[in-house]
Amino acid sequence: MAAKSGRHYRIQLLDPPSGLQVQSKNAFSWLTQPRAENSTLQIFPADAFTQSCDIGADEEPLTGVALGIGSGSTLLGPIVTSNLETGQQYCWRVQALQNGRVVASSDSRNFLWQGKIGDLPKAPVLSPIE
């Protein structure tokens, strides 16, 4: 259950914890908000210098996932991961919506994106000497 804070409820994030190196096998999870019609997991670039997650309420995410009623976890699919760069820091948060309005939100956490499982660094392309 989410805790009430001000005008709306706070969503408690579960996994991954801040600072974790994340791959596509890692699930993102949180405690759901029972009054929400749906929720969104949002991903933002972390501050390049401090790696902090100071995300404004109206800031647009880089990418994210829209989820249905009762969803409290998800893996990052190919559409989301195609927007992430391996070795970069990102922040994530969850917002719950009712009638198109945010009724609950989480704090944000950062993670280091390590790429999709099976991703290997690209080998240099060699061309013959002419």
N, C-alpha and C positions, 0 to 999 in steps of 0.2 A: 504494500500500500504506500502511496506517496504521502509525504508530509505537507501540510498546508503552510504556505508562505505568502503573506500579503494577499493579493487578489486571486491568485491561483495556486495550485498544488506544485510541490517539488517532486520530481521523479528521481528515484535513487538508481544510479548506475551501478551495475554489478561487474561486468567484464567487458573489455580488458581494463586492467588498472592503468593509471597514468604511467607513461614512460615505457610501456611494453613494446617490444618489436613484434609487429603484427604481419601475418601472411593471410592469404585467402582462406586458410583452414580455421582461423580464429573467429569464434562467434562473438558478436557484440550483444550484451544482454542487460536488462534493467527490470525494475519492478513496474508493472503496468499501472495505468490510471483507470479505475473502473468506469468513470463517467465519460471517457473519451470514445469518439466514434472511430478514430484512427490515430496513428502516430507517425512521426517521421524521424529517422536517424539522419542527422545532418553532419557533413564533414567540411571543415574549413582548413585553409593553410594555417599552420602555426606561425607566430611572429618569427621572422627570419633571424633576428638577433637574440631574443630571449627565449624562444621556443614556448612562449606563454600562450594561453588561450583566452585572451580578453575579447570575447565575441559580443558585439552589440546585439540588442534585441531584434533590430530590423536588418541586420547584416545578412546578405545572401550567401548561402553555402556554395562551395565549389561543386559538390555532388551530394547525393544522399539516396535514401530508400524510403518510399511511402509504404506503410504497413497497415493491415486491417485491424479490426477490433480484437483486443486481447493479445496482440503480438507483443512479446517481451524479449525476443531475440531474433537475430538474423545473421547470416553470413553476407559478406560483401560480394555481390555478383559481378560479372564481367563488365556491365555498363558502368558501374561505380568504379571498379578498379582501373578501368581504362583512363580515368581522370587523375589517377594517383601516380606519382613518380617514385620509383624505388629509391630508398635512402633519404626520403624527405619526411619531416615532421608534420603531422596533421593534428587537428583537434576534432573531437566529436561530441555531440550532445543529442538529446532526444526531446521532442516536443509532442504533446498530446493535443489533439484538436477535437472540438465539438462545434458543429454548425460553422465550420471554417475559421473559428477563433481558437487561439492558443489558450488552453485551460490548465496546462501543466507543462513544466519544462525542467530539465536537469541542469546541473552544473556542467561544465565541460571538462574533458580530459584530453591529454595529448597521447599520441602513439607515433612510433616510427614505422613507416610502411616498408616492408621487406619484399614485397612483390607477391605474385601468384606462385603457388606451389609448382615446381617444375621449371620456373623461369631461370634461365641461365644468362649470365652476361653475354652480350652479343660478341661473337668473334670478329676480329678485323677481317675485312675482305681483301684478299691478296690478288693482285693482277700481275700478269706476266710482264717481264721487262722487254721492251721492244728495242 
